[in-house]
Amino acid sequence: MKYYYADKTKEKLPFLTKGLKKVANHLLEDPMVFATHPAKKVGSIIGVSETMVIRFCNQIGYSGYSDLQKEVRENLLNLSRDAYHQSETDSVESKKYLHSMLDDISLLKQNIDRIDEESMEEAIELIIDSEKILVVGYYHSFSFAHWFSYNLNLVKGNADLYRPENDADLLDFLPENSCLIIFSFYRYALDTIRIAEAAKNKGIKIVAITDSWASPITEYADIVISLFTSDQKTLLNKGPVTISFMNSMLFEIIKRMEGHGKIQPTYKYFIKDGEN
């Protein structure tokens, strides 16, 4: 499903003021707030004035808040998802620890609706075509970078994990046709921004996988994939969403490379008939 309000917001985002960017980011992360509340309430939730919300609507091409709200409602107000979540919650009421799993399922379903398929397609093609791939992630994002680089290397044989203690000068030795895949989630590591800036200055293509279109890494990225990891910036919610996204990327890369007979023997070694 195509969300035109999202495309308009992303197009205008670099040119918005700080306050307007705050409204834009909230719209991209949680459009349901805009679908269910008047402009004054939306402003209160975000922490800006009602006038700021209306100004934002005008900046991205709408005559007023009601026009934006109408489009958001038509695209996103899917009550069946809430009904599904409620019925599942009732069925596991006696197992309180399963509620977090239901929250994960809800987040995954929301990302299926919101994912930017065009950006994902561009990232997959760039990864397949790159001579060398370097995967970067600091702190909590390091685990995502490690998992993705390891499995991508099994498939392509040309992916490395960036280890800052050993690889400070690695960018200088990358071939021209290389790409950087960066995982950057709140709180955004300053070192991640520095390596992205260095790579951009060297002309290396950058794919940023992040949790907000307003995150600082987007300024340096050629391709941005923003994952919705919940309204609250918690440590754990990003895990299932990010792993599922990486799986979908890897499955598509494998399918395309197998179709061209380019899959690495290292990948075939781990997939044997008759084994579970």
LUMKOL-240115 format. One record per residue (C-alpha): residue number from 1; residue in one letter; x, y, z. Coordinates in nm, 4 decimals, decimal comma. Example, Ala and Ser with C-alpha at 12.3 -4.5 7.8 and 13.67 -1.06 7.14 Angstrom:
BEGIN
+-----+-----+----------+----------+----------+
|   n | res |        X |        Y |        Z |
+-----+-----+----------+----------+----------+
|   1 |   A |   1,2300 |  -0,4500 |   0,7800 |
|   2 |   S |   1,3670 |  -0,1060 |   0,7140 |
+-----+-----+----------+----------+----------+
//
This chain:
BEGIN
+-----+-----+----------+----------+----------+
|   n | res |        X |        Y |        Z |
+-----+-----+----------+----------+----------+
|   1 |   M |   0,0000 |   0,0000 |   0,0000 |
|   2 |   K |   0,1330 |   0,3427 |  -0,0960 |
|   3 |   Y |   0,1252 |   0,6156 |   0,1661 |
|   4 |   Y |   0,1569 |   0,9464 |  -0,0186 |
|   5 |   Y |   0,1739 |   1,1524 |   0,2987 |
|   6 |   A |   0,4896 |   0,9581 |   0,3919 |
|   7 |   D |   0,6515 |   1,0279 |   0,0538 |
|   8 |   K |   0,5702 |   1,3980 |   0,0810 |
|   9 |   T |   0,7079 |   1,4135 |   0,4348 |
|  10 |   K |   1,0350 |   1,2393 |   0,3426 |
|  11 |   E |   1,0791 |   1,4696 |   0,0422 |
|  12 |   K |   1,0403 |   1,7855 |   0,2506 |
|  13 |   L |   1,2142 |   1,6605 |   0,5681 |
|  14 |   P |   1,5652 |   1,7973 |   0,4953 |
|  15 |   F |   1,4235 |   2,1480 |   0,4451 |
|  16 |   L |   1,2019 |   2,1682 |   0,7549 |
|  17 |   T |   1,2787 |   2,3615 |   1,0711 |
|  18 |   K |   1,3580 |   2,1751 |   1,3918 |
|  19 |   G |   1,0008 |   2,2065 |   1,5197 |
|  20 |   L |   0,8470 |   2,0943 |   1,1904 |
|  21 |   K |   1,0881 |   1,7993 |   1,1757 |
|  22 |   K |   0,9575 |   1,6933 |   1,5155 |
|  23 |   V |   0,6042 |   1,6778 |   1,3724 |
|  24 |   A |   0,7287 |   1,4992 |   1,0591 |
|  25 |   N |   0,9144 |   1,2358 |   1,2559 |
|  26 |   H |   0,6084 |   1,1611 |   1,4698 |
|  27 |   L |   0,3886 |   1,1284 |   1,1621 |
|  28 |   L |   0,6277 |   0,8775 |   1,0048 |
|  29 |   E |   0,6686 |   0,6808 |   1,3289 |
|  30 |   D |   0,3099 |   0,6827 |   1,4558 |
|  31 |   P |   0,0549 |   0,7984 |   1,1969 |
|  32 |   M |  -0,2288 |   0,6529 |   1,4077 |
|  33 |   V |  -0,1975 |   0,9561 |   1,6384 |
|  34 |   F |  -0,2810 |   1,1808 |   1,3428 |
|  35 |   A |  -0,5653 |   0,9546 |   1,2331 |
|  36 |   T |  -0,7397 |   0,9575 |   1,5709 |
|  37 |   H |  -0,6771 |   1,3033 |   1,7229 |
|  38 |   P |  -0,7436 |   1,6667 |   1,6285 |
|  39 |   A |  -0,4516 |   1,8956 |   1,5533 |
|  40 |   K |  -0,4499 |   2,0508 |   1,9023 |
|  41 |   K |  -0,4239 |   1,7103 |   2,0707 |
|  42 |   V |  -0,1544 |   1,5963 |   1,8266 |
|  43 |   G |   0,0482 |   1,9051 |   1,9113 |
|  44 |   S |   0,0100 |   1,8325 |   2,2828 |
|  45 |   I |   0,1271 |   1,4724 |   2,2362 |
|  46 |   I |   0,4298 |   1,5756 |   2,0315 |
|  47 |   G |   0,5134 |   1,8789 |   2,2429 |
|  48 |   V |   0,4513 |   2,1513 |   1,9848 |
|  49 |   S |   0,1729 |   2,4023 |   1,9231 |
|  50 |   E |  -0,1401 |   2,3383 |   1,7186 |
|  51 |   T |  -0,0179 |   2,6090 |   1,4809 |
|  52 |   M |   0,3051 |   2,4132 |   1,4266 |
|  53 |   V |   0,1059 |   2,1014 |   1,3303 |
|  54 |   I |  -0,1022 |   2,2994 |   1,0802 |
|  55 |   R |   0,2087 |   2,4699 |   0,9404 |
|  56 |   F |   0,3614 |   2,1267 |   0,8857 |
|  57 |   C |   0,0555 |   2,0153 |   0,6871 |
|  58 |   N |   0,0901 |   2,3229 |   0,4643 |
|  59 |   Q |   0,4650 |   2,2682 |   0,4196 |
|  60 |   I |   0,4175 |   1,9172 |   0,2782 |
|  61 |   G |   0,1403 |   2,0232 |   0,0404 |
|  62 |   Y |  -0,1940 |   1,9918 |   0,2224 |
|  63 |   S |  -0,4483 |   2,2727 |   0,2524 |
|  64 |   G |  -0,4947 |   2,1962 |   0,6210 |
|  65 |   Y |  -0,4857 |   1,9343 |   0,8940 |
|  66 |   S |  -0,8172 |   1,7746 |   0,7968 |
|  67 |   D |  -0,6868 |   1,6898 |   0,4478 |
|  68 |   L |  -0,3814 |   1,5158 |   0,5922 |
|  69 |   Q |  -0,5881 |   1,3378 |   0,8554 |
|  70 |   K |  -0,8316 |   1,2083 |   0,5922 |
|  71 |   E |  -0,5502 |   1,0502 |   0,3900 |
|  72 |   V |  -0,3856 |   0,9003 |   0,6976 |
|  73 |   R |  -0,7185 |   0,7503 |   0,8089 |
|  74 |   E |  -0,7884 |   0,6011 |   0,4665 |
|  75 |   N |  -0,4480 |   0,4357 |   0,4560 |
|  76 |   L |  -0,3768 |   0,3335 |   0,8142 |
|  77 |   L |  -0,6934 |   0,3095 |   1,0205 |
|  78 |   N |  -0,7085 |  -0,0694 |   1,0116 |
|  79 |   L |  -0,9278 |  -0,1800 |   1,2998 |
|  80 |   S |  -0,8842 |  -0,5485 |   1,2240 |
|  81 |   R |  -0,5269 |  -0,5331 |   1,3548 |
|  82 |   D |  -0,6488 |  -0,4043 |   1,6919 |
|  83 |   A |  -0,9228 |  -0,6680 |   1,7033 |
|  84 |   Y |  -0,6658 |  -0,9387 |   1,6295 |
|  85 |   H |  -0,4333 |  -0,8165 |   1,9019 |
|  86 |   Q |  -0,7165 |  -0,7984 |   2,1565 |
|  87 |   S |  -0,8423 |  -1,1497 |   2,0802 |
|  88 |   E |  -0,4913 |  -1,2895 |   2,1097 |
|  89 |   T |  -0,4390 |  -1,1041 |   2,4374 |
|  90 |   D |  -0,7572 |  -1,2546 |   2,5816 |
|  91 |   S |  -0,6470 |  -1,6047 |   2,4827 |
|  92 |   V |  -0,3190 |  -1,5772 |   2,6742 |
|  93 |   E |  -0,4493 |  -1,3785 |   2,9734 |
|  94 |   S |  -0,3267 |  -1,6494 |   3,2092 |
|  95 |   K |   0,0250 |  -1,6329 |   3,0608 |
|  96 |   K |   0,1363 |  -1,2787 |   3,1313 |
|  97 |   Y |   0,4838 |  -1,3322 |   2,9917 |
|  98 |   L |   0,3413 |  -1,3869 |   2,6428 |
|  99 |   H |   0,2122 |  -1,0300 |   2,6191 |
| 100 |   S |   0,5507 |  -0,9046 |   2,5054 |
| 101 |   M |   0,5406 |  -1,1581 |   2,2212 |
| 102 |   L |   0,2037 |  -1,0190 |   2,1138 |
| 103 |   D |   0,3562 |  -0,6715 |   2,1174 |
| 104 |   D |   0,6341 |  -0,8025 |   1,8912 |
| 105 |   I |   0,3758 |  -0,9454 |   1,6504 |
| 106 |   S |   0,1933 |  -0,6120 |   1,6447 |
| 107 |   L |   0,5176 |  -0,4258 |   1,5688 |
| 108 |   L |   0,6004 |  -0,6674 |   1,2883 |
| 109 |   K |   0,2568 |  -0,6209 |   1,1321 |
| 110 |   Q |   0,2937 |  -0,2432 |   1,1502 |
| 111 |   N |   0,6327 |  -0,2628 |   0,9781 |
| 112 |   I |   0,4857 |  -0,4761 |   0,7004 |
| 113 |   D |   0,2405 |  -0,1922 |   0,6342 |
| 114 |   R |   0,4989 |   0,0843 |   0,6593 |
| 115 |   I |   0,8192 |  -0,0529 |   0,5062 |
| 116 |   D |   0,9595 |   0,1490 |   0,2175 |
| 117 |   E |   0,9766 |  -0,1213 |  -0,0499 |
| 118 |   E |   1,1542 |   0,1035 |  -0,2993 |
| 119 |   S |   1,4396 |   0,1697 |  -0,0565 |
| 120 |   M |   1,4568 |  -0,1978 |   0,0328 |
| 121 |   E |   1,4819 |  -0,2894 |  -0,3360 |
| 122 |   E |   1,7618 |  -0,0372 |  -0,3891 |
| 123 |   A |   1,9513 |  -0,1715 |  -0,0872 |
| 124 |   I |   1,9253 |  -0,5323 |  -0,2049 |
| 125 |   E |   2,0532 |  -0,4460 |  -0,5525 |
| 126 |   L |   2,3391 |  -0,2406 |  -0,4081 |
| 127 |   I |   2,4424 |  -0,5272 |  -0,1779 |
| 128 |   I |   2,4341 |  -0,7803 |  -0,4626 |
| 129 |   D |   2,6358 |  -0,5559 |  -0,6958 |
| 130 |   S |   2,8990 |  -0,4415 |  -0,4428 |
| 131 |   E |   3,2513 |  -0,5792 |  -0,4636 |
| 132 |   K |   3,3006 |  -0,5382 |  -0,0874 |
| 133 |   I |   3,0519 |  -0,4859 |   0,1970 |
| 134 |   L |   3,1341 |  -0,3482 |   0,5399 |
| 135 |   V |   2,8701 |  -0,3754 |   0,8146 |
| 136 |   V |   2,8819 |  -0,1306 |   1,1055 |
| 137 |   G |   2,7041 |  -0,1103 |   1,4394 |
| 138 |   Y |   2,8051 |   0,0302 |   1,7772 |
| 139 |   Y |   2,6914 |  -0,0697 |   2,1266 |
| 140 |   H |   2,3530 |  -0,2447 |   2,1104 |
| 141 |   S |   2,3543 |  -0,2266 |   1,7296 |
| 142 |   F |   2,6781 |  -0,4260 |   1,7170 |
| 143 |   S |   2,4835 |  -0,7506 |   1,7660 |
| 144 |   F |   2,2708 |  -0,6745 |   1,4575 |
| 145 |   A |   2,5793 |  -0,5852 |   1,2533 |
| 146 |   H |   2,7551 |  -0,9051 |   1,3629 |
| 147 |   W |   2,4599 |  -1,1303 |   1,2789 |
| 148 |   F |   2,3948 |  -0,9671 |   0,9409 |
| 149 |   S |   2,7596 |  -0,9577 |   0,8309 |
| 150 |   Y |   2,8168 |  -1,3220 |   0,9269 |
| 151 |   N |   2,5176 |  -1,4516 |   0,7305 |
| 152 |   L |   2,5724 |  -1,2160 |   0,4382 |
| 153 |   N |   2,9306 |  -1,3393 |   0,4124 |
| 154 |   L |   2,8091 |  -1,7000 |   0,3920 |
| 155 |   V |   2,5936 |  -1,5986 |   0,0968 |
| 156 |   K |   2,8260 |  -1,3559 |  -0,0859 |
| 157 |   G |   3,1720 |  -1,4170 |   0,0582 |
| 158 |   N |   3,2628 |  -1,0461 |   0,0578 |
| 159 |   A |   3,1079 |  -0,9048 |   0,3757 |
| 160 |   D |   3,3028 |  -0,7982 |   0,6846 |
| 161 |   L |   3,2068 |  -0,6741 |   1,0285 |
| 162 |   Y |   3,3628 |  -0,3416 |   1,1231 |
| 163 |   R |   3,5509 |  -0,3756 |   1,4531 |
| 164 |   P |   3,6554 |  -0,0269 |   1,5672 |
| 165 |   E |   3,9440 |  -0,1516 |   1,7808 |
| 166 |   N |   4,1145 |  -0,3056 |   1,4740 |
| 167 |   D |   3,9627 |  -0,1487 |   1,1623 |
| 168 |   A |   4,0159 |   0,2259 |   1,2036 |
| 169 |   D |   4,1807 |   0,2606 |   0,8592 |
| 170 |   L |   3,9766 |  -0,0049 |   0,6783 |
| 171 |   L |   3,7841 |   0,2491 |   0,4701 |
| 172 |   D |   4,1099 |   0,3447 |   0,2960 |
| 173 |   F |   4,1454 |  -0,0077 |   0,1531 |
| 174 |   L |   3,7918 |  -0,0633 |   0,0280 |
| 175 |   P |   3,7500 |  -0,1033 |  -0,3492 |
| 176 |   E |   3,5665 |   0,1720 |  -0,5334 |
| 177 |   N |   3,2560 |  -0,0435 |  -0,5799 |
| 178 |   S |   3,1923 |  -0,1016 |  -0,2094 |
| 179 |   C |   2,9088 |  -0,0254 |   0,0287 |
| 180 |   L |   2,8664 |   0,0405 |   0,3979 |
| 181 |   I |   2,5653 |  -0,1013 |   0,5849 |
| 182 |   I |   2,5126 |   0,0877 |   0,9100 |
| 183 |   F |   2,2769 |  -0,0028 |   1,1949 |
| 184 |   S |   2,2002 |   0,3083 |   1,3993 |
| 185 |   F |   1,9319 |   0,3109 |   1,6664 |
| 186 |   Y |   1,8456 |   0,5485 |   1,9502 |
| 187 |   R |   2,0590 |   0,6546 |   2,1351 |
| 188 |   Y |   2,2622 |   0,7216 |   1,8229 |
| 189 |   A |   2,6350 |   0,6535 |   1,8648 |
| 190 |   L |   2,8589 |   0,9439 |   1,7661 |
| 191 |   D |   3,1213 |   0,7027 |   1,6271 |
| 192 |   T |   2,8628 |   0,5717 |   1,3815 |
| 193 |   I |   2,8113 |   0,9232 |   1,2462 |
| 194 |   R |   3,1862 |   0,9749 |   1,2127 |
| 195 |   I |   3,2438 |   0,6605 |   1,0077 |
| 196 |   A |   2,9435 |   0,7444 |   0,7884 |
| 197 |   E |   3,0836 |   1,0919 |   0,7251 |
| 198 |   A |   3,4255 |   0,9474 |   0,6387 |
| 199 |   A |   3,2709 |   0,6940 |   0,4003 |
| 200 |   K |   3,0607 |   0,9606 |   0,2295 |
| 201 |   N |   3,3693 |   1,1756 |   0,1765 |
| 202 |   K |   3,5364 |   0,8789 |   0,0055 |
| 203 |   G |   3,2362 |   0,8203 |  -0,2218 |
| 204 |   I |   3,1362 |   0,4890 |  -0,0614 |
| 205 |   K |   2,7643 |   0,4093 |  -0,0856 |
| 206 |   I |   2,5871 |   0,3911 |   0,2514 |
| 207 |   V |   2,2753 |   0,1982 |   0,3524 |
| 208 |   A |   2,1398 |   0,3181 |   0,6879 |
| 209 |   I |   1,9056 |   0,0939 |   0,8866 |
| 210 |   T |   1,7626 |   0,3081 |   1,1634 |
| 211 |   D |   1,4526 |   0,3786 |   1,3726 |
| 212 |   S |   1,3651 |   0,7286 |   1,2549 |
| 213 |   W |   1,3750 |   0,9379 |   0,9394 |
| 214 |   A |   1,5078 |   1,2165 |   1,1600 |
| 215 |   S |   1,7992 |   1,0164 |   1,3034 |
| 216 |   P |   2,1380 |   1,1847 |   1,2398 |
| 217 |   I |   2,2679 |   0,8974 |   1,0237 |
| 218 |   T |   2,0176 |   0,9801 |   0,7454 |
| 219 |   E |   2,2148 |   1,2926 |   0,6545 |
| 220 |   Y |   2,4993 |   1,0749 |   0,5224 |
| 221 |   A |   2,3103 |   0,7761 |   0,3810 |
| 222 |   D |   2,2354 |   0,7088 |   0,0144 |
| 223 |   I |   1,9583 |   0,4667 |   0,1114 |
| 224 |   V |   1,7590 |   0,4924 |   0,4355 |
| 225 |   I |   1,5414 |   0,2145 |   0,5748 |
| 226 |   S |   1,3502 |   0,3293 |   0,8826 |
| 227 |   L |   1,2032 |   0,0568 |   1,1033 |
| 228 |   F |   0,9196 |   0,1270 |   1,3454 |
| 229 |   T |   1,0364 |  -0,0070 |   1,6827 |
| 230 |   S |   0,7519 |   0,1290 |   1,9040 |
| 231 |   D |   0,6502 |   0,4690 |   2,0339 |
| 232 |   Q |   0,8925 |   0,4382 |   2,3241 |
| 233 |   K |   1,2656 |   0,4129 |   2,2635 |
| 234 |   T |   1,3274 |   0,0955 |   2,4605 |
| 235 |   L |   1,6277 |  -0,1339 |   2,4493 |
| 236 |   L |   1,4460 |  -0,4568 |   2,3590 |
| 237 |   N |   1,1630 |  -0,3702 |   2,1186 |
| 238 |   K |   1,3968 |  -0,3152 |   1,8260 |
| 239 |   G |   1,5316 |  -0,6731 |   1,8385 |
| 240 |   P |   1,2492 |  -0,8814 |   1,6812 |
| 241 |   V |   1,1718 |  -0,6142 |   1,4197 |
| 242 |   T |   1,5348 |  -0,5768 |   1,3132 |
| 243 |   I |   1,6031 |  -0,9510 |   1,3015 |
| 244 |   S |   1,2888 |  -1,0099 |   1,0947 |
| 245 |   F |   1,3858 |  -0,7305 |   0,8552 |
| 246 |   M |   1,7383 |  -0,8721 |   0,8147 |
| 247 |   N |   1,5898 |  -1,2155 |   0,7452 |
| 248 |   S |   1,3682 |  -1,0767 |   0,4699 |
| 249 |   M |   1,6676 |  -0,9027 |   0,3118 |
| 250 |   L |   1,8827 |  -1,2145 |   0,3269 |
| 251 |   F |   1,6135 |  -1,4438 |   0,1855 |
| 252 |   E |   1,5661 |  -1,2117 |  -0,1123 |
| 253 |   I |   1,9421 |  -1,1810 |  -0,1711 |
| 254 |   I |   1,9774 |  -1,5610 |  -0,1579 |
| 255 |   K |   1,6904 |  -1,6104 |  -0,4019 |
| 256 |   R |   1,8316 |  -1,3655 |  -0,6552 |
| 257 |   M |   2,1878 |  -1,4926 |  -0,6309 |
| 258 |   E |   2,0787 |  -1,8559 |  -0,6624 |
| 259 |   G |   1,8838 |  -1,7580 |  -0,9712 |
| 260 |   H |   2,2076 |  -1,6315 |  -1,1265 |
| 261 |   G |   2,4206 |  -1,9208 |  -0,9980 |
| 262 |   K |   2,6298 |  -1,6874 |  -0,7810 |
| 263 |   I |   2,5651 |  -1,8304 |  -0,4358 |
| 264 |   Q |   2,8789 |  -1,9029 |  -0,2301 |
| 265 |   P |   2,9843 |  -2,2629 |  -0,1512 |
| 266 |   T |   3,0076 |  -2,1584 |   0,2150 |
| 267 |   Y |   2,6302 |  -2,1089 |   0,2188 |
| 268 |   K |   2,5624 |  -2,4489 |   0,0591 |
| 269 |   Y |   2,7871 |  -2,6156 |   0,3167 |
| 270 |   F |   2,5483 |  -2,5279 |   0,5987 |
| 271 |   I |   2,2324 |  -2,6315 |   0,4113 |
| 272 |   K |   2,2321 |  -3,0112 |   0,3719 |
| 273 |   D |   1,9442 |  -3,2323 |   0,2612 |
| 274 |   G |   1,7939 |  -3,4446 |   0,5354 |
| 275 |   E |   1,9143 |  -3,2239 |   0,8202 |
| 276 |   N |   1,6911 |  -3,0177 |   1,0462 |
+-----+-----+----------+----------+----------+
//
